[in-house]
Amino acid sequence: MRYLLSSKENTFFAHNKPKNVLEARKCRMKWKRYLPIILLPVFLVSCTGFEIEKSVEEDKEDVDFDIAIEEYGNPSITIEITGGIAAKEEVEIGSFETPLLDKSESRVNNIKLAARKLDGYKIKPGKEFSFNRVVGKRTMEKGYKVAPIIILSPEGPKGSEDIGGGVCQLSSTLYSAVNKAGLKVTERHPHSKKVPYIDEGYDATVDFGRYDLKFVNTRSNPIKLNVIINNDSVSVKILEDKTKENRKTKNAPLFQRGASSDIY
């Protein structure tokens, strides 16, 4: 039988409740941040009684929990940490969306392939992101198809077709999200003519080995890219991970009657 001893995503479970355990009670032992799996021998403790299920429902915010078992004898329970007390906190710092005007199968295919490489990608503070390095060379072996592109010919910009066409819409959307987030752009190239899905000056063309989109994470925390492609649009969100760093912890001390302890 498993007993929930904490709240929401940050949960502790007491496994294998001993037969001579009377009830779970709340004391003042704080569980700080993330803890390893702990074997916790428990003795008689005088605490304020509470109903576990109700406590879980009533605790709406991240809290420190105290765990005690009143019993006869000297049983042990296993406390398993399935989530940290400090919930993961991701804050959107920039986003941008462009309309998917050309919905040809080959073009959408190319955008989705590149998006899979970007979605969920994390960048540490001070590190430089390179679109071409992360997405890689667009080749038929990787599933990319021939789709419309813009080339600069001796006669001027004109439409053409090439493997990976359409990926520039993703890089342009990302570039605009980066600007919204206030990150430092270290490389960006405009198209040779205006593209229909974004305003002039907000685009960013990419061509493996020639043109890249690069920027630096100037925030003090890691950032993550969130890319969504649907039937009508291409969307990029940049999230900053503000989760507090893990703190090293000590093994839980033995309980004594009427005593409470902090675990850091």
Secondary structure as GFF3:
##gff-version 3
##sequence-region A 1 264
A	DSSP	beta_strand	2	4	.	.	.	ID=ss1
A	DSSP	beta_strand	12	15	.	.	.	ID=ss2
A	DSSP	beta_strand	21	26	.	.	.	ID=ss3
A	DSSP	beta_strand	38	41	.	.	.	ID=ss4
A	DSSP	beta_strand	48	49	.	.	.	ID=ss5
A	DSSP	alpha_helix	52	58	.	.	.	ID=ss6
A	DSSP	beta_strand	68	71	.	.	.	ID=ss7
A	DSSP	beta_strand	76	81	.	.	.	ID=ss8
A	DSSP	beta_strand	90	99	.	.	.	ID=ss9
A	DSSP	alpha_helix	105	118	.	.	.	ID=ss10
A	DSSP	beta_strand	122	123	.	.	.	ID=ss11
A	DSSP	beta_strand	128	130	.	.	.	ID=ss12
A	DSSP	alpha_helix	131	135	.	.	.	ID=ss13
A	DSSP	three_ten_helix	140	142	.	.	.	ID=ss14
A	DSSP	beta_strand	146	153	.	.	.	ID=ss15
A	DSSP	beta_strand	156	163	.	.	.	ID=ss16
A	DSSP	alpha_helix	167	181	.	.	.	ID=ss17
A	DSSP	beta_strand	184	187	.	.	.	ID=ss18
A	DSSP	beta_strand	214	216	.	.	.	ID=ss19
A	DSSP	beta_strand	223	229	.	.	.	ID=ss20
A	DSSP	beta_strand	233	241	.	.	.	ID=ss21
###
